[in-house]
Amino acid sequence: MENAGDEISSLRKMIAEYERLYRIENAPAISDAEYDRLLRRLRDLEDAHPEFYSADSPTQKVGDDASSGFEKRAHLSKMLSLDNAFSFEDLKEFDERLRRAIGSSKALKYVVEPKIDGAGISAVYENGKLSRLLTRGNGSVGDDITRNVSVVKNLPLELSGGNIPKLLEVRGEAFMANSEFDKIRARQEAEFAADEQARFDGEEEANPSKKIRLYANPRNLAAGTLKLLDKKILAQRSLLANFYSIGKIEGAEILFQSDLAKFLKSLGLPSVNWYSIAFGIDEVFQKICLLDKERGAFDFNTDGAVVKLDDMSLYSLAGWTSKFPRWATAWKYKPARVKVRIYDITLQVGRTGAITPVAELEDAKKEGARLPVLLSGTNVSRATLHNFDEIARKDIRIGDVVEIEKAGEIIPDVVRILPEYRKENAVAYAAPKHCPKCGSTLVRNIDEAVLRCINPECPEQMRRRIIHFASRACMDIDGLGDAVVSQLVSLGILKNFADIYTLNADDLYKIKNFKQKSVENLLSAIQDSKKRDLWRLISGLGIPYVGERAAKDFALAFKSLDSFMSADMKALSDISGVGERIIFSVLQFFKSDENLRIINRLRESGLNFKAEENSQSAAFGGKIFALTGTLNSMGRSDAKRLIESYGGRVGSGVSKTTDFLISASESSSKLDKARELGVKILGEDEFLSMLKEAEASAGFGVKSDETPIKSKNSSPQNSSGQMSLFDF
């Protein structure tokens, strides 16, 4: 029982983070198939253990794509998601549940439509004129993106035809055509290459702060485009809309889903061009298979098929869950797979010494040509093999023909070998014994599946550590990227990251094509980095398992690098969220003479070794917060940043060390836990009052009787440039 509760809690946190990356960052971290697998596992556990029910679970609510910069507007009717079917058995269960709900023993009439892989939108027309365009948001409230309506090229501002409803709320997807995406991606790649060359050449017109983000697929680019604030970039984009359902309607009536596309098109609204009527679930499956054969010709991505009950008058009888309508489901097609040959296995050395095997791939039909293979719209020539246990488990050998899968535009994965193609002379792959870069003997910790090079002077490790140290997430030394670091290392100028602070103009002029402006800019950026916050320095040291979150916790707890370095096991374990693996890693790191020598050199170079002490950071004095539910005044990430800016920290769960639970939910497992442990529970208004008092105590001139502004679309900063409550 206890293990099930722990797994449920862990899955909820994991899925919530993947949802945030997918919906807010438009940067999915796992494939759709893997996400669906996790969600199914969570649903099965919750069904088996109803005592762990929570209205905040990802199985019970629609994912939220709300972001700052846009006004929040309520949908006229809820904009729900769809449940998924992955097998014919799932389809049969859906059909049986639906027939029981509506009391029918006969075969039902369904409509099958393509499931467009885009971003959900809702358009509202009043008296025939577009009044607003919203994103899905959390299903109840969405971002008002009406100001960006011009980017959706086929969306009419005014309805046409002779039967215009007084009120029409219509739902669909905004998507980017594949042909349009290909043009933008090619343009981005050209810009990226030109900008990188300009940086490399040291030309003045190169913008050192410019970072071009290459979108992985049309869905990500469409979702990002809808939220653009830059009108110049917006003018260069082109999206399309496709509507497939109605929310609220007054002045007209639609009785059947199969009539909807014709009705919408009569009003000048874009709707589905492919749909098929099916009688009974057997015929539904036939239509799904037919669509799978034909969808490759569409100029947009589809990741499944949508199955809807045709008779809309039965929808209310069938009903809804908190997340899904019971009269519709989505069939998810299996991720695309392709055959490739592994012509070699190369080894990558990470900054912590981890050795990662990588499969070098070629088109299986063109052996020896070293040609990449096209998969999910991109050329693939490499795939991670994760670790050597994985190679042994799958018995992967050089020369094998294998199937690779690349769902959701994530790094491709070797799914299985095809033994019928194996050559007689193929031998089992032997894990390496020595580092491919420095020749040192590799070691393996008893609790890891990873081989590591533990030579602190390994040149490849050090190169990667220098890149990590200088990265935006750590010391943020602009201009000291991968290419520049690699040249300085190969020239023998940089041997570790302490050497960064001994660089001079003569050193930098040795970089190919580096000119005066680039040299001056990089030297200035290096000087600026000496003033960075303590947590950035701790993160930049590259201590295994110590990322940004842990670095911030350590900086907050110990106040100086010296105190952190001298901390014993008890002092480290007193910090909430720091486990044994991190503690052991920290203690081992500071036992290394080489690491201590580098740190002393950083000290001599004048880097900041202390956490900033100011009135703002002291306001919450290290208090630990947890959050549950959806705040009306700001997003969860905004709340987290504000809490941290006043010296608090946000935990992922509720424990005996939690000081406050900010609750915007009537019921949740965190709320139950807080009550059980006696943790103080704050409503949203109480939390906003705390922020207002913290801001006033920090000297930003906010009077105690002022009412907090509960809007996410305002963006003034306080006079010190710090983030303010009123940023949201």
GIGI-V188738 format. One record per residue. N is the residue number from 1. RES is the residue in one letter. SS is DSSP state (H for helix, E for strand, C for the rest). OMEGA is omega as a letter, one per 30 degrees, with the letter a starting at -180 (NA if undefined). NEAR is the number of other ideal C-beta (glycine too) atoms within 12 Angstrom. Layout:
# GIGI-V188738
N_RES_SS_OMEGA_NEAR ; N_RES_SS_OMEGA_NEAR
This chain:
# GIGI-V188738
1_M_C_a_13 ; 2_E_H_l_11 ; 3_N_H_l_13 ; 4_A_H_l_21 ; 5_G_H_l_24 ; 6_D_H_a_17 ; 7_E_H_l_22 ; 8_I_H_l_35 ; 9_S_H_a_31 ; 10_S_H_l_22 ; 11_L_H_l_31 ; 12_R_H_l_37 ; 13_K_H_a_28 ; 14_M_H_a_25 ; 15_I_H_l_36 ; 16_A_H_l_35 ; 17_E_H_l_27 ; 18_Y_H_l_31 ; 19_E_H_a_31 ; 20_R_H_a_26 ; 21_L_H_a_24 ; 22_Y_H_a_34 ; 23_R_H_a_38 ; 24_I_C_a_32 ; 25_E_C_a_22 ; 26_N_C_a_31 ; 27_A_C_a_25 ; 28_P_C_a_32 ; 29_A_C_l_23 ; 30_I_C_a_26 ; 31_S_C_l_31 ; 32_D_H_a_35 ; 33_A_H_l_28 ; 34_E_H_l_24 ; 35_Y_H_a_33 ; 36_D_H_l_34 ; 37_R_H_l_23 ; 38_L_H_a_30 ; 39_L_H_l_34 ; 40_R_H_l_25 ; 41_R_H_l_24 ; 42_L_H_a_33 ; 43_R_H_l_29 ; 44_D_H_l_17 ; 45_L_H_a_30 ; 46_E_H_l_30 ; 47_D_H_a_17 ; 48_A_H_a_18 ; 49_H_C_a_23 ; 50_P_H_l_15 ; 51_E_H_l_16 ; 52_F_H_a_34 ; 53_Y_C_l_24 ; 54_S_C_l_34 ; 55_A_C_a_27 ; 56_D_C_a_35 ; 57_S_C_l_37 ; 58_P_C_l_36 ; 59_T_C_a_35 ; 60_Q_C_a_29 ; 61_K_C_l_30 ; 62_V_C_l_34 ; 63_G_C_a_35 ; 64_D_C_l_33 ; 65_D_C_a_38 ; 66_A_C_l_40 ; 67_S_C_l_35 ; 68_S_C_l_26 ; 69_G_C_a_27 ; 70_F_C_l_32 ; 71_E_C_l_25 ; 72_K_E_l_33 ; 73_R_E_l_28 ; 74_A_E_l_24 ; 75_H_C_l_32 ; 76_L_C_l_27 ; 77_S_C_a_25 ; 78_K_C_l_28 ; 79_M_C_a_40 ; 80_L_C_l_33 ; 81_S_E_l_34 ; 82_L_C_l_35 ; 83_D_C_a_34 ; 84_N_E_l_33 ; 85_A_E_a_33 ; 86_F_C_a_25 ; 87_S_C_l_19 ; 88_F_H_l_18 ; 89_E_H_l_13 ; 90_D_H_l_25 ; 91_L_H_a_35 ; 92_K_H_l_20 ; 93_E_H_l_20 ; 94_F_H_a_37 ; 95_D_H_a_37 ; 96_E_H_l_20 ; 97_R_H_a_26 ; 98_L_H_l_38 ; 99_R_H_l_26 ; 100_R_H_a_17 ; 101_A_H_a_23 ; 102_I_H_l_24 ; 103_G_C_a_12 ; 104_S_C_l_21 ; 105_S_C_a_11 ; 106_K_C_l_13 ; 107_A_C_a_19 ; 108_L_C_l_36 ; 109_K_E_a_30 ; 110_Y_E_l_40 ; 111_V_E_l_36 ; 112_V_E_a_43 ; 113_E_E_l_42 ; 114_P_E_l_40 ; 115_K_E_a_41 ; 116_I_E_a_42 ; 117_D_C_a_39 ; 118_G_C_l_40 ; 119_A_E_a_45 ; 120_G_E_l_44 ; 121_I_E_l_48 ; 122_S_E_l_47 ; 123_A_E_l_49 ; 124_V_E_l_36 ; 125_Y_E_l_38 ; 126_E_E_a_22 ; 127_N_C_l_16 ; 128_G_C_a_25 ; 129_K_E_l_22 ; 130_L_E_l_30 ; 131_S_E_l_24 ; 132_R_E_l_30 ; 133_L_E_a_40 ; 134_L_E_l_43 ; 135_T_E_l_45 ; 136_R_C_a_37 ; 137_G_C_l_40 ; 138_N_C_l_39 ; 139_G_C_l_35 ; 140_S_C_a_26 ; 141_V_E_l_29 ; 142_G_E_l_40 ; 143_D_E_l_39 ; 144_D_E_a_32 ; 145_I_C_a_44 ; 146_T_H_a_27 ; 147_R_H_l_22 ; 148_N_H_a_33 ; 149_V_H_a_28 ; 150_S_H_a_23 ; 151_V_H_l_35 ; 152_V_E_a_36 ; 153_K_C_a_21 ; 154_N_C_l_25 ; 155_L_C_a_36 ; 156_P_C_l_27 ; 157_L_C_l_21 ; 158_E_E_a_19 ; 159_L_C_l_33 ; 160_S_C_l_17 ; 161_G_C_a_20 ; 162_G_C_a_11 ; 163_N_C_a_20 ; 164_I_C_l_26 ; 165_P_C_l_30 ; 166_K_C_l_19 ; 167_L_E_l_24 ; 168_L_E_l_41 ; 169_E_E_a_34 ; 170_V_E_a_45 ; 171_R_E_l_44 ; 172_G_E_a_40 ; 173_E_E_l_42 ; 174_A_E_a_45 ; 175_F_E_l_43 ; 176_M_C_l_40 ; 177_A_C_a_28 ; 178_N_H_a_30 ; 179_S_H_l_18 ; 180_E_H_l_26 ; 181_F_H_a_36 ; 182_D_H_l_20 ; 183_K_H_a_19 ; 184_I_H_l_31 ; 185_R_H_l_27 ; 186_A_H_l_16 ; 187_R_H_l_21 ; 188_Q_H_a_25 ; 189_E_H_l_19 ; 190_A_H_l_16 ; 191_E_H_a_23 ; 192_F_H_a_20 ; 193_A_H_a_16 ; 194_A_H_a_20 ; 195_D_H_l_24 ; 196_E_H_l_26 ; 197_Q_H_l_18 ; 198_A_H_l_24 ; 199_R_H_a_36 ; 200_F_H_a_25 ; 201_D_H_l_21 ; 202_G_C_a_26 ; 203_E_C_a_21 ; 204_E_C_a_16 ; 205_E_C_l_16 ; 206_A_C_a_25 ; 207_N_C_a_20 ; 208_P_C_a_30 ; 209_S_C_a_14 ; 210_K_C_l_17 ; 211_K_C_a_18 ; 212_I_C_l_22 ; 213_R_C_l_19 ; 214_L_C_a_25 ; 215_Y_C_a_32 ; 216_A_C_a_30 ; 217_N_C_a_36 ; 218_P_H_a_42 ; 219_R_H_a_39 ; 220_N_H_a_34 ; 221_L_H_l_41 ; 222_A_H_a_42 ; 223_A_H_l_39 ; 224_G_H_a_40 ; 225_T_H_a_39 ; 226_L_H_a_46 ; 227_K_C_a_36 ; 228_L_C_l_26 ; 229_L_C_a_20 ; 230_D_C_a_15 ; 231_K_H_a_13 ; 232_K_H_l_9 ; 233_I_H_a_21 ; 234_L_H_a_22 ; 235_A_C_a_14 ; 236_Q_C_a_20 ; 237_R_C_l_34 ; 238_S_C_l_26 ; 239_L_E_l_42 ; 240_L_E_l_35 ; 241_A_E_l_40 ; 242_N_E_a_44 ; 243_F_E_a_41 ; 244_Y_E_l_41 ; 245_S_E_a_40 ; 246_I_E_l_38 ; 247_G_E_l_34 ; 248_K_E_l_25 ; 249_I_E_l_29 ; 250_E_E_l_19 ; 251_G_C_l_18 ; 252_A_C_a_26 ; 253_E_C_l_16 ; 254_I_C_a_29 ; 255_L_C_a_17 ; 256_F_E_l_24 ; 257_Q_H_a_38 ; 258_S_H_l_27 ; 259_D_H_a_22 ; 260_L_H_a_34 ; 261_A_H_l_32 ; 262_K_H_l_19 ; 263_F_H_a_32 ; 264_L_H_a_40 ; 265_K_H_l_23 ; 266_S_H_l_20 ; 267_L_C_a_34 ; 268_G_C_a_27 ; 269_L_C_l_39 ; 270_P_C_l_29 ; 271_S_E_a_35 ; 272_V_C_l_35 ; 273_N_C_l_23 ; 274_W_C_l_27 ; 275_Y_E_a_32 ; 276_S_E_l_31 ; 277_I_E_a_25 ; 278_A_E_l_33 ; 279_F_E_a_21 ; 280_G_C_a_25 ; 281_I_H_l_32 ; 282_D_H_l_18 ; 283_E_H_l_23 ; 284_V_H_a_39 ; 285_F_H_l_28 ; 286_Q_H_a_22 ; 287_K_H_l_31 ; 288_I_H_l_39 ; 289_C_H_l_21 ; 290_L_H_l_19 ; 291_L_H_a_33 ; 292_D_H_l_26 ; 293_K_H_a_15 ; 294_E_H_a_19 ; 295_R_H_l_29 ; 296_G_H_a_17 ; 297_A_H_a_14 ; 298_F_C_l_27 ; 299_D_C_l_21 ; 300_F_C_a_35 ; 301_N_C_l_36 ; 302_T_E_l_35 ; 303_D_E_l_39 ; 304_G_E_l_32 ; 305_A_E_l_41 ; 306_V_E_l_44 ; 307_V_E_a_44 ; 308_K_E_l_42 ; 309_L_E_a_40 ; 310_D_C_a_32 ; 311_D_E_a_26 ; 312_M_H_a_27 ; 313_S_H_a_16 ; 314_L_H_a_27 ; 315_Y_H_a_27 ; 316_S_H_l_15 ; 317_L_H_l_20 ; 318_A_H_l_29 ; 319_G_C_a_20 ; 320_W_E_l_23 ; 321_T_C_l_26 ; 322_S_C_a_24 ; 323_K_C_a_27 ; 324_F_E_l_30 ; 325_P_E_a_37 ; 326_R_C_a_30 ; 327_W_C_l_38 ; 328_A_E_l_41 ; 329_T_E_l_38 ; 330_A_E_l_34 ; 331_W_E_a_39 ; 332_K_E_l_34 ; 333_Y_C_l_32 ; 334_K_C_l_20 ; 335_P_C_a_30 ; 336_A_C_l_31 ; 337_R_E_l_26 ; 338_V_E_l_32 ; 339_K_E_l_29 ; 340_V_E_l_42 ; 341_R_E_l_39 ; 342_I_E_a_40 ; 343_Y_E_l_28 ; 344_D_E_l_23 ; 345_I_E_a_34 ; 346_T_E_a_23 ; 347_L_E_l_31 ; 348_Q_E_l_31 ; 349_V_E_l_35 ; 350_G_C_a_28 ; 351_R_C_l_33 ; 352_T_C_l_33 ; 353_G_C_a_36 ; 354_A_E_l_32 ; 355_I_E_a_40 ; 356_T_E_l_33 ; 357_P_E_a_36 ; 358_V_E_l_29 ; 359_A_E_l_40 ; 360_E_E_a_25 ; 361_L_E_l_43 ; 362_E_E_l_32 ; 363_D_E_a_24 ; 364_A_C_a_27 ; 365_K_C_a_16 ; 366_K_C_a_16 ; 367_E_C_l_20 ; 368_G_C_a_12 ; 369_A_C_l_15 ; 370_R_C_a_17 ; 371_L_C_l_19 ; 372_P_C_l_24 ; 373_V_E_a_32 ; 374_L_E_a_19 ; 375_L_E_a_30 ; 376_S_C_l_32 ; 377_G_C_l_25 ; 378_T_E_l_28 ; 379_N_E_a_18 ; 380_V_E_l_33 ; 381_S_C_a_27 ; 382_R_E_l_31 ; 383_A_E_l_39 ; 384_T_E_l_26 ; 385_L_C_l_40 ; 386_H_C_a_26 ; 387_N_C_a_27 ; 388_F_H_l_29 ; 389_D_H_l_19 ; 390_E_H_l_25 ; 391_I_H_a_34 ; 392_A_H_a_18 ; 393_R_H_l_17 ; 394_K_H_a_28 ; 395_D_C_a_22 ; 396_I_C_a_43 ; 397_R_C_l_31 ; 398_I_C_a_29 ; 399_G_C_a_30 ; 400_D_C_l_37 ; 401_V_E_a_32 ; 402_V_E_l_39 ; 403_E_E_l_31 ; 404_I_E_a_41 ; 405_E_E_a_29 ; 406_K_C_a_34 ; 407_A_H_l_33 ; 408_G_H_l_35 ; 409_E_H_l_35 ; 410_I_C_l_31 ; 411_I_C_a_29 ; 412_P_C_a_36 ; 413_D_E_l_34 ; 414_V_E_a_39 ; 415_V_E_a_27 ; 416_R_E_l_20 ; 417_I_E_l_31 ; 418_L_C_a_25 ; 419_P_H_a_17 ; 420_E_H_l_12 ; 421_Y_H_a_22 ; 422_R_C_l_21 ; 423_K_C_a_17 ; 424_E_C_a_9 ; 425_N_C_l_9 ; 426_A_C_a_19 ; 427_V_C_l_14 ; 428_A_C_a_20 ; 429_Y_C_l_27 ; 430_A_C_l_15 ; 431_A_C_a_24 ; 432_P_C_l_28 ; 433_K_C_a_17 ; 434_H_E_l_21 ; 435_C_C_a_29 ; 436_P_C_a_26 ; 437_K_C_a_26 ; 438_C_C_l_22 ; 439_G_C_a_17 ; 440_S_C_l_25 ; 441_T_E_a_18 ; 442_L_E_l_28 ; 443_V_E_l_20 ; 444_R_E_l_22 ; 445_N_C_a_20 ; 446_I_C_a_7 ; 447_D_C_a_9 ; 448_E_C_l_22 ; 449_A_C_a_22 ; 450_V_C_l_28 ; 451_L_E_a_34 ; 452_R_E_l_29 ; 453_C_E_a_36 ; 454_I_C_l_28 ; 455_N_C_a_23 ; 456_P_C_a_29 ; 457_E_C_l_25 ; 458_C_C_a_33 ; 459_P_H_a_28 ; 460_E_H_l_32 ; 461_Q_H_a_36 ; 462_M_H_l_38 ; 463_R_H_a_34 ; 464_R_H_l_31 ; 465_R_H_l_41 ; 466_I_H_l_39 ; 467_I_H_l_32 ; 468_H_H_a_35 ; 469_F_H_a_40 ; 470_A_H_a_38 ; 471_S_C_a_29 ; 472_R_C_a_24 ; 473_A_C_a_21 ; 474_C_C_a_33 ; 475_M_C_l_41 ; 476_D_C_l_28 ; 477_I_C_a_37 ; 478_D_C_l_27 ; 479_G_C_a_40 ; 480_L_C_a_43 ; 481_G_C_a_28 ; 482_D_H_a_20 ; 483_A_H_a_23 ; 484_V_H_l_40 ; 485_V_H_a_36 ; 486_S_H_l_23 ; 487_Q_H_a_25 ; 488_L_H_l_37 ; 489_V_H_a_30 ; 490_S_H_l_18 ; 491_L_C_a_21 ; 492_G_C_a_13 ; 493_I_C_l_24 ; 494_L_C_l_34 ; 495_K_C_l_27 ; 496_N_C_a_35 ; 497_F_H_l_41 ; 498_A_H_l_32 ; 499_D_H_l_30 ; 500_I_H_a_41 ; 501_Y_H_l_31 ; 502_T_H_l_22 ; 503_L_C_l_35 ; 504_N_C_a_18 ; 505_A_H_a_20 ; 506_D_H_l_14 ; 507_D_H_a_24 ; 508_L_H_l_34 ; 509_Y_C_l_23 ; 510_K_C_l_20 ; 511_I_C_a_32 ; 512_K_C_l_20 ; 513_N_C_l_23 ; 514_F_C_a_32 ; 515_K_C_a_23 ; 516_Q_H_a_17 ; 517_K_H_l_24 ; 518_S_H_l_34 ; 519_V_H_a_27 ; 520_E_H_a_21 ; 521_N_H_a_29 ; 522_L_H_l_35 ; 523_L_H_l_29 ; 524_S_H_l_21 ; 525_A_H_l_30 ; 526_I_H_l_38 ; 527_Q_H_l_21 ; 528_D_H_a_21 ; 529_S_H_a_34 ; 530_K_C_a_25 ; 531_K_C_a_20 ; 532_R_C_l_35 ; 533_D_C_a_33 ; 534_L_H_a_36 ; 535_W_H_l_37 ; 536_R_H_l_35 ; 537_L_H_l_40 ; 538_I_H_l_46 ; 539_S_H_a_34 ; 540_G_H_l_42 ; 541_L_C_l_42 ; 542_G_C_l_40 ; 543_I_C_a_38 ; 544_P_C_l_31 ; 545_Y_C_l_25 ; 546_V_C_l_38 ; 547_G_C_a_26 ; 548_E_H_a_22 ; 549_R_H_a_27 ; 550_A_H_l_32 ; 551_A_H_l_36 ; 552_K_H_l_35 ; 553_D_H_a_37 ; 554_F_H_l_43 ; 555_A_H_a_38 ; 556_L_H_a_39 ; 557_A_H_a_31 ; 558_F_H_l_31 ; 559_K_C_l_24 ; 560_S_E_l_24 ; 561_L_H_l_34 ; 562_D_H_l_20 ; 563_S_H_l_22 ; 564_F_H_a_37 ; 565_M_H_a_30 ; 566_S_C_a_15 ; 567_A_C_l_28 ; 568_D_C_a_16 ; 569_M_H_a_16 ; 570_K_H_a_11 ; 571_A_H_l_19 ; 572_L_H_a_33 ; 573_S_H_l_21 ; 574_D_C_a_18 ; 575_I_C_a_31 ; 576_S_C_l_30 ; 577_G_C_l_28 ; 578_V_C_a_36 ; 579_G_C_a_17 ; 580_E_H_a_14 ; 581_R_H_l_20 ; 582_I_H_a_28 ; 583_I_H_a_28 ; 584_F_H_a_23 ; 585_S_H_l_28 ; 586_V_H_a_38 ; 587_L_H_l_28 ; 588_Q_H_a_21 ; 589_F_H_a_32 ; 590_F_C_l_30 ; 591_K_C_a_15 ; 592_S_C_l_23 ; 593_D_H_a_13 ; 594_E_H_l_23 ; 595_N_H_l_29 ; 596_L_H_l_21 ; 597_R_H_l_19 ; 598_I_H_a_33 ; 599_I_H_l_31 ; 600_N_H_l_18 ; 601_R_H_l_21 ; 602_L_H_l_33 ; 603_R_H_a_22 ; 604_E_H_l_15 ; 605_S_C_l_24 ; 606_G_C_l_17 ; 607_L_C_l_34 ; 608_N_C_a_25 ; 609_F_C_a_31 ; 610_K_E_l_22 ; 611_A_C_l_31 ; 612_E_C_l_24 ; 613_E_C_l_16 ; 614_N_C_a_19 ; 615_S_H_a_21 ; 616_Q_H_a_31 ; 617_S_H_a_31 ; 618_A_H_a_22 ; 619_A_C_a_29 ; 620_F_C_l_30 ; 621_G_C_l_20 ; 622_G_C_l_27 ; 623_K_C_a_30 ; 624_I_E_a_34 ; 625_F_E_l_39 ; 626_A_E_a_42 ; 627_L_E_l_41 ; 628_T_E_a_43 ; 629_G_E_a_31 ; 630_T_C_l_32 ; 631_L_C_l_36 ; 632_N_C_a_27 ; 633_S_C_a_34 ; 634_M_C_l_37 ; 635_G_C_a_33 ; 636_R_H_a_36 ; 637_S_H_l_26 ; 638_D_H_l_32 ; 639_A_H_l_38 ; 640_K_H_a_27 ; 641_R_H_l_24 ; 642_L_H_l_40 ; 643_I_H_a_40 ; 644_E_H_a_33 ; 645_S_H_l_37 ; 646_Y_C_l_38 ; 647_G_C_l_33 ; 648_G_C_l_37 ; 649_R_E_a_39 ; 650_V_E_l_37 ; 651_G_C_a_34 ; 652_S_C_l_25 ; 653_G_C_l_33 ; 654_V_C_l_34 ; 655_S_C_a_21 ; 656_K_C_l_16 ; 657_T_C_l_23 ; 658_T_C_l_34 ; 659_D_C_a_30 ; 660_F_E_l_33 ; 661_L_E_l_38 ; 662_I_E_a_44 ; 663_S_E_l_35 ; 664_A_E_a_31 ; 665_S_C_l_27 ; 666_E_C_l_15 ; 667_S_C_l_21 ; 668_S_C_l_32 ; 669_S_H_l_35 ; 670_K_H_l_38 ; 671_L_H_l_30 ; 672_D_H_a_27 ; 673_K_H_l_27 ; 674_A_H_l_32 ; 675_R_H_a_18 ; 676_E_H_a_16 ; 677_L_H_a_21 ; 678_G_C_l_15 ; 679_V_C_a_29 ; 680_K_E_a_22 ; 681_I_E_l_32 ; 682_L_E_l_31 ; 683_G_C_a_23 ; 684_E_H_l_26 ; 685_D_H_l_19 ; 686_E_H_l_20 ; 687_F_H_l_40 ; 688_L_H_l_31 ; 689_S_H_l_23 ; 690_M_H_l_31 ; 691_L_H_a_44 ; 692_K_H_l_31 ; 693_E_H_l_23 ; 694_A_H_a_37 ; 695_E_H_l_36 ; 696_A_H_a_26 ; 697_S_H_l_23 ; 698_A_C_l_29 ; 699_G_C_a_18 ; 700_F_C_l_31 ; 701_G_C_l_16 ; 702_V_C_a_25 ; 703_K_C_a_12 ; 704_S_C_a_15 ; 705_D_C_l_10 ; 706_E_C_l_18 ; 707_T_C_l_16 ; 708_P_C_l_33 ; 709_I_C_a_23 ; 710_K_C_l_22 ; 711_S_C_a_24 ; 712_K_C_a_32 ; 713_N_C_l_27 ; 714_S_C_a_20 ; 715_S_C_l_18 ; 716_P_C_l_17 ; 717_Q_C_l_17 ; 718_N_C_a_22 ; 719_S_C_a_13 ; 720_S_C_a_18 ; 721_G_C_l_12 ; 722_Q_C_l_27 ; 723_M_C_a_30 ; 724_S_C_l_33 ; 725_L_H_a_41 ; 726_F_H_l_31 ; 727_D_H_a_30 ; 728_F_C_NA_34
